[in-house]
Amino acid sequence: MLVYLAQQPTGPEFGKASPLGLLVILILLAGTVLLVRSMNKHLKGLPETFEPEHPEPDQKADDGTEPGLITVAEEPADPPKSSG
């Protein structure tokens, strides 16, 4: 079996493409064209930006959700005194 597969293919039909291969390629190209057209229709319906018009409610929900975030309001008036 391996010897048969390793031989160089020869004969009158070697290298000729069948009409079925052309049909498969044409079907794949037509499907690609239809998918591209459909995607373009969907992309045209999307807004230019996804930024919210009124971000205040979202901003309030996001405040303070970052772990380790410390905001300093002002410096203390008296620094702590060391005992010693």
Steps between C-alpha positions, in 0.01 A plus 500: 500500500776749591695413187193578291456841671868588459503445122481801274146530360491465125237440239269693269281633786784633720487875557153558360246676717144380511200726438384409851799687647406812306145472630621475860723807456213701348267404785762603757554834325125568485467420871788735580343784300167452678667496842694821425185678382310391810781613730512841330126545559542420867801730539314793344231464765746541789544837670824693440596477866387292794559779751188558713326836463462538876791322676415631849312189626776271378766725647333495842491121493868483404625738772695321767501162330874495434672302776785680672394843378558759771401860456671758718270789592757711685815463703469457877564817703728340764739221401509210745766541772745224562550390856859484597 
